Amino acid sequence: MIKLKKIAPYLSGIAFATIFGFSFLIVKNTLESVEIFQLLGLRFLTAAIVFELLRITKVIKINLKLKDLKIILPVAVFQPVLYFISEVYGIKNSATSEAGLFIGMIPVAVALISWIFLKEKLNAKQTIFMVMSLAGVIFISVMQLNGTIGTTKPIGYLFLVGAVISAAFYNMFSRKASSKHSSMEITYVMMLTGAVVFNCIGLIDSAIKDYSYFSPILSMESVAAILYLGILSSIVAFFFVNFTLSRMPATQGSLFANLITVISIIAGVVFLNEDFSIYKIIGSVLIIIGVWGANYFQKRDK
């Protein structure tokens, strides 16, 4: 029992990386027939409805008061709201591989912000392995550039920087909020906030572009995608993220996000018959060893 409690944060880190990794494949396929904010809105609406049903039936316990939002709401503002908006427009206005380079910088931004605001530091060995994991992400991204450097618009860079900053502050605020609230309560507020914001944007977008906002519910394929994204990739995955951040320093927890690159590569190879090139193998090995080392050589509490 004690051993399971000890490894739980690491298992949850691997779990959310796996869920997010496969979600890229699903999002990529679904966006061929569904608008971006339409998908985001329906995704978080599904998550909010499921969460409410679980709360009403007392399957989960949510004990929040209005004053608690002062602590948890900043978490939800940075993730999912600011991060998703920044990521979507960043990727839209940039080369995919260049976007990957920026997203790979998130653990570095988390390390810097955690050092400034939370006084969390990595030891020398952890720093080496963090750089190794980052090198794996950068190596894969650079090898995939194929002459696309320069295709990113200035606004694309601006949004990608916004995504990195949003993810870093989300890690910090989630870490702080977890000292007073459960991972379930934090995730609950995140899902409700995402549902309100993205459905408002989605409905306005549908009115401007003149399309039926709820049309995806008529397609079994779209419904399956929305259920995966709304339940697994939102409720379950973000619960695991918040749980991981509640049990370990933000810098360590953020490194598990680099495993998403590895999982997404595996998903592409298995389900889309994409090439598993030697550079992907090398980059993936660097990422895995980096994440393992940064957690293995963590400072022991006195």
Summary of the structure (lengths in Angstrom):
residues: 302
radius of gyration: 18.9
end to end distance: 21.6
largest distance: 60.8
contacts: 1044
relative contact order: 0.21
helix: 80%
strand: 0%
